[in-house]
Amino acid sequence: MNGSPSQDRTTAPALGLRALNDRVVLVKSSRDRRNPPTGIRGWIEVHESPDAEPEVRIAMDFPQMFTTPAHHRTITLDNAALARLLACEHDGVFEFTIDDELV
C-alpha cells in the first residue's frame, strides 16, 4: 500500500486503512543525534467506529530499563502524519519519525 503525501482519510477508504492494522513500523526521533540513530519497533493500530472516520495510531512498548519502568506509548496520527506514514512505505515496511523523544 504505497500512498502519496496528499493522501488522507477521505481518499484512503476504511478498507485500505484496515489493511494497515498490526503492521510493523520502525519509529525514530528527529532529536536523536547518535550515529547511527536508534529506533524502536512499533505497530500500527486502526480503530474503527460506525459513526466516525477510522483513527490510526502507532503503538510502542518500551521495556524496563535500569531506572525506567516498562511502559506503553501510543501516537494518534492526524491526516498529515498518516500521509507521511503511507509515503514512507517500501515493500511493506514502514518507518516513521517523530519530533519528540522516544520515551
N, C-alpha and C positions, 0 to 999 in steps of 0.2 A: 504494500500500500504506500505508494510514493506520492505525497501531496505537494502542493505548491505553497509558497509563503502567503498567498492571498486566500487560501482555503480556510473556511470557518465552518461552524456547525451547520450553517444554512446550506452549504454546498457539500458537506460530508454527512450523508444521512446516518441515522442511528444504526442501521445495519452495518455500515462501514466502520463506525466507531466501536461497535460491539466486537468486531474482529481484533481490536487493539487490546481488549481485556486480557490481563495476565501476561502480556508481552514484556520481555526483559528490556530494561533501559539502563545505560550507564549514566550516572548523574555526576557532574563535575561542578566545581565552584570557580567563578571568574576571579575570585580573590586568592586562589591558590597560586603561590609563586614558586613552589617547589619544581624541581626539574628531575625527573618527569613529574607532571601533575598527578594527583591522586583522584580517585573517584570511588563511588560506591554503587553497588548493584541494587537496582530498584525494580519495580514493576508498575505497569500501567493498570489503573482501575477505572472502569467505566460504570458509572451508577446511573441507571435509568429510572424515571418515574413517569407514570402515564400522563401527567399534566404539565410537565416541564421538559426542556431540552436536556439531553444527557450531560452529566457532569463528569469530566475527565480529570483524573488525579494521578500523580506519581507518588508511590508509597515506597518507603525505605525502612529497613530495620537496622539499627546500629547496635553492635554487640557491646557487652560490658567491657570496659577498659579499666585501668588501674584506679582512676578517680572518677570515672563517669559510669553511671548505671546504664544498663541496656535500655533502649527506648525506640519508639516508632515515630516516624515523621511522614506527614502527607502534605503534598503541594497540589493545590487545586489550580488547574490550568484555565486561563481565560482564552479567548479566541486567538489572540496574538501568540501566546505561548503554545497553544495546540498547533498552530500553523508552523511554528519553529520546530516542534517535535516531529511533525509529519515530514517537514522538509529535510530533516537530518537522517531519515531512514535510508539505510543502504543494505540491500539484500536481507531484509528482515531484522536488521539490527538498529536499535535506536540509541541516540546519545543526546543528553540534554544538559545545558549549562545554566546554573542558577547564579544570581548576582550576590547572594549572601553565603555565609559559611556553611559547610557541610557538618551540621551538628543537629 
